[in-house]
Amino acid sequence: MGPSFDLSRNSTLSARRWAPLLVALALAGFFLVAVARFWHPVYGFTALIQLDATNDDLKIAAFREHPVYVYRDTGGYDGLYYAQIAHHPLLDAAELRPAMDNFSYRARRILPPAVAWLLGAGQPGAIIHVYALLNAGVWLLAAVLLWRILAVADFRGVLAWAGVLFSAGALSSVRYALTDLPALTLLAAAMWALERSRPRSASGWLAAAALARETAFVGVVGLLDRPWLSRKNLLTLILAATPLAGWLIYVRWRVGPADAGWGNFTLPVAGLVEKWTDVLRTVAHPTHPLLAWTTLLAVIGLTVQAGFVLIRWRPADAWWRIAAAYTALMLMLGTAVWEGFPGAATRVLLPLTLAFNVVAVRTRAALAWLILGNLGVTAGLLTFVDVPNDSREIFAARSHGVATLVHVNAGWFGAEHTLRHVWSWCEGRGELNFETWPLTPLAGQFEFSLRSLTPRTVVVRQAGVELWRGPVGDKAVRVTFPLALGAGRTRLEFSSDTPGTRESPNADARALAFAIYDPRLTF
């Protein structure tokens, strides 16, 4: 008889081999959907840059000439500075200085802005969108690279892989268009090259990581080897440090002296103790329970990672040395890095999170270590929960090279939506605001429907000039007329002299005069 095969056993082995990959692909799909939720037909993904109203008047010309989402009720974040540097990576534009909070400090992290400039071919409209999505692209590259580094073959490996990619540090870097994830990915590439006996390539990748974020240079300890005082190690240090040193000299010459950043550090352990004290107090009396608890879990995760490194003494392991170096950095971090929900420390210590997971997987550490060390994933996922939404926007589109936004303003009750329709009710007199890019006068065709609960006459005016007048009742009336648009902003006035009808007998019921439905502006 010929050889026999256990088909059921082979099927089980095949399922076990593919199951981790399928889970990882599902998680990657989840990530892409989370990012896609931030897309807007006019603003693209620029909501990720976190430009806020307080910086709106200081932004560079490219951010005025092209549509960039502005947060009106939320503060800005560091990504808005790097996104503007991306338009002038040589730092030679006078408009950059007033747009920065700390120009010399921000200018250190030049690599992601420079890459955005290159990928955008120096075109302002392209650079804005490339930079906004740069971290999302890097996340996908990191996903592939970390899969290889961790040699994922089971669900422990998937847990470690996801623990890094969905950590608070990694997802915050994507959500706020920062430089931390690019720096981590380049550091991982350096270690990948080192493990394949390519020391010069490793030094090059680390040098690039330091140009993305200067603290990435701490990872050079992973590239060094015994004997520590050797010509080889000295050459590694020189190769890895020279690009950053040269760039810092250029920044000082071009911009002026930079803040050394010593305010980010404090006495050993003091910052960590302060963070623990603050987070426990916040959890005990939370104003925002979800923020408080996820921050606590993130701090537990980082503390567990540091504890694991201190307990598992492995100085001969390059990954352990990186983890140990960032554990030392963690113990020196000050209030400015720890404060907030969950705080910048989760991003600064991303290399600790990566190195911890690599060592834990390769040494087959107990599953509890992997679970507790990656609790910061909860804070990471929270960063993608809230998607900006303008409750007064009733039309947004790009057509024939023109981007258009239409908002209801004073006198309207805000936008309402179904899957097929958008509308807004007016109390009797209301303004409709148009924003268009490019910032030049344009001629378009404005279309919309009007409806009222009771018969009335509605008049539409522009700067006092009547554009349309007509009867409106409970059946929608379609209106179309040509519209001359000013350079960037235009206002229309809608009015009816007939009083509005209360929508219900409740005391807080709205008085509704007429509603505008499904407006469209075409060119």
C-alpha positions, -999 to 999 in steps of 0.1 A, spaced: 0 0 0 11 35 -7 17 61 20 -14 75 38 -21 111 46 -41 125 75 -61 151 57 -78 164 88 -45 169 105 -30 187 75 -61 209 74 -57 219 110 -21 227 106 -29 249 75 -56 267 95 -32 274 123 -6 287 99 -30 311 82 -52 322 111 -26 347 125 -22 363 91 -60 366 86 -64 382 120 -36 407 112 -52 415 78 -85 421 96 -68 445 121 -50 463 92 -84 467 75 -98 481 108 -70 506 109 -76 517 73 -114 521 80 -105 542 111 -83 565 90 -108 567 62 -134 581 85 -114 613 86 -118 619 49 -137 649 37 -145 657 0 -129 692 3 -105 689 31 -92 654 23 -74 640 53 -62 674 66 -82 670 98 -54 647 109 -30 677 110 -50 693 138 -49 730 128 -69 750 153 -86 784 153 -59 800 174 -33 792 147 -56 800 118 -44 836 115 -7 825 116 -7 798 90 15 799 59 1 810 25 -3 774 13 -27 767 41 -48 797 31 -48 790 -7 -58 753 -2 -85 739 20 -72 727 53 -96 717 81 -96 741 111 -108 729 145 -129 756 161 -135 741 196 -103 719 200 -67 729 205 -40 724 179 -12 699 180 24 696 169 16 681 135 4 715 122 40 728 125 56 699 107 30 701 80 39 737 73 77 731 75 71 705 48 64 734 24 98 749 31 121 721 42 152 744 38 136 766 65 143 797 43 108 812 41 100 842 63 64 830 67 75 800 87 87 818 118 54 834 129 36 801 121 58 781 146 55 778 184 92 770 187 108 771 153 143 758 161 128 729 181 104 718 154 130 722 127 151 694 142 126 667 130 130 674 93 128 640 77 90 635 75 84 671 63 112 667 37 98 633 25 63 650 21 79 677 1 96 652 -22 65 630 -26 44 661 -33 69 672 -59 72 706 -42 35 714 -51 18 730 -21 -16 714 -28 -1 679 -29 23 684 0 -6 692 24 -23 659 16 8 638 14 20 650 49 -15 644 64 -14 608 52 23 601 57 19 584 90 -8 561 77 15 550 49 43 545 74 20 524 96 14 500 67 52 497 61 58 492 98 31 465 98 50 445 72 84 451 88 73 442 123 57 411 111 91 399 98 110 411 129 86 393 153 85 363 130 48 360 137 36 324 137 9 323 164 -14 345 183 12 355 208 31 371 179 -1 388 166 -6 402 201 29 417 202 25 430 166 -8 447 174 5 459 207 30 481 189 9 492 159 -22 499 179 -3 514 209 -12 549 221 21 561 208 17 547 173 -19 556 167 -14 591 182 14 597 157 -10 588 129 -40 607 143 -20 639 148 4 636 119 35 635 140 71 622 135 72 595 162 60 565 141 83 573 112 112 575 136 102 541 152 99 525 118 133 536 107 148 524 140 131 490 134 146 490 99 181 497 114 177 466 137 164 445 108 195 454 88 218 447 118 203 413 123 211 406 86 248 416 91 245 449 74 260 473 100 265 502 76 229 501 64 218 498 101 238 530 109 222 548 79 187 538 90 193 549 125 207 583 113 175 587 93 154 578 124 173 606 144 164 631 117 127 621 122 129 624 160 162 632 178 154 608 207 156 579 182 193 583 184 191 566 219 185 534 199 222 534 188 229 512 219 213 484 199 239 488 171 269 487 194 287 455 204 315 442 226 341 453 232 323 486 239 354 508 235 362 498 200 369 514 166 339 497 151 316 512 177 331 546 173 326 544 135 289 533 141 284 563 164 299 587 139 279 574 110 247 575 129 252 609 145 268 629 117 235 637 97 217 649 128 247 669 140 250 685 105 213 693 104 214 709 139 243 731 128 223 741 97 192 748 119 212 770 142 227 789 113 194 794 95 169 798 124 189 805 155 197 786 187 173 758 195 157 750 229 178 721 243 147 705 256 160 700 291 126 711 304 113 677 293 134 660 319 135 659 357 151 640 386 151 602 381 117 586 387 101 619 398 81 624 366 68 588 366 57 591 403 40 624 395 22 608 366 10 578 387 -2 602 414 -21 623 389 -37 594 370 -48 577 402 -63 610 414 -81 614 381 -95 579 381 -108 584 416 -126 616 406 -129 615 368 -143 643 347 -139 622 316 -139 585 328 -129 570 295 -99 593 292 -89 587 328 -91 549 327 -74 544 293 -46 567 305 -42 546 336 -40 515 314 -14 531 292 7 540 323 4 505 336 15 492 302 47 514 301 55 505 338 51 468 330 74 471 300 101 488 321 96 463 349 101 434 324 133 450 311 147 454 346 138 418 357 150 401 325 187 412 324 200 405 289 228 430 280 240 408 252 207 412 234 206 442 211 168 446 215 171 444 253 197 471 253 173 494 233 146 486 258 169 493 287 181 526 272 145 538 268 136 526 303 163 549 315 149 577 294 114 570 308 127 574 344 140 608 335 110 623 317 94 654 332 59 668 336 57 682 301 61 648 286 38 629 310 9 653 313 -23 649 294 -44 619 283 -25 597 279 5 621 274 34 624 250 54 598 269 35 570 250 50 584 218 85 592 231 87 556 245 75 539 214 109 522 209 105 508 245 72 493 234 87 478 203 118 464 220 97 450 249 75 431 226 104 417 205 122 405 236 90 391 252 81 371 220 116 358 214 121 347 250 87 331 251 77 353 281 45 345 299 14 356 281 5 379 310 36 400 303 23 406 267 -12 414 278 -2 438 307 26 454 287 2 463 258 -27 478 278 -19 511 262 -38 499 231 -70 511 247 -57 547 248 -45 543 212 -79 532 199 -96 561 218 -76 586 197 -96 576 166 -131 576 182 -140 613 176 -142 624 140 -146 661 133 -180 670 121 -193 705 111 -230 706 121 -235 736 98 -221 722 66 -247 713 40 -226 709 8 -190 700 1 -175 690 -32 -147 693 -57 -156 698 -94 -136 710 -124 -107 721 -102 -129 740 -77 -134 730 -41 -166 743 -26 -181 744 9 -216 757 18 -226 764 54 -257 776 70 -251 805 94 -272 829 115 -309 822 113 -306 785 105 -310 755 129 -280 734 116 -278 706 91 -298 674 92 -291 643 73 -304 610 59 -284 587 36 -298 605 6 -306 640 17 -293 670 36 -314 699 47 -316 728 72 -346 747 86 -346 785 88 -364 806 113 -373 833 88 -341 851 79 -308 833 74 -274 835 58 -258 810 36 -220 811 34 -199 798 5 -161 791 6 -143 783 -26 -108 774 -37 -89 787 -57 -93 821 -41 -104 839 -73 -138 852 -85 -159 824 -100 -192 819 -119 -213 789 -110 -248 775 -110 -265 772 -77 -293 746 -73 -314 736 -43 -349 728 -32 -371 748 -8 -400 736 13 -422 751 40 -448 738 64 -472 766 54 -474 786 22 -451 816 20 -429 836 -3 -391 832 0 -366 857 -13 -329 851 -20 -305 881 -22 -268 887 -26 -254 920 -12 -290 934 -14 -296 923 -50 -325 900 -54 -315 867 -72 -348 848 -68 -383 851 -54 -410 825 -54 -439 808 -36 -430 778 -13 -453 752 2 -453 718 17 -441 703 -17 -404 709 -25 -397 735 -51 -365 732 -71 -346 765 -76 -318 772 -100 -299 804 -108 -264 816 -118 -243 827 -89 -212 850 -90 -188 840 -63 -162 863 -47 -126 855 -42 -129 828 -16 -161 838 3 -196 846 -7 -228 852 13 -265 847 3 -294 860 24 -327 840 25 -358 855 40 -396 852 44 -419 878 59 -445 851 69 -439 840 105 -426 804 111 -447 775 123 -439 758 156 -429 722 149 -447 709 181 -466 722 211 -436 719 234 -422 750 250 -388 745 233 -402 738 199 -386 756 169 -405 781 148 -398 768 113 -403 791 83 -387 771 54 -360 746 47 -333 743 21 -327 708 7 -298 692 -12 -279 723 -24 -255 719 -53 -230 743 -68 -216 735 -102 -191 751 -125 
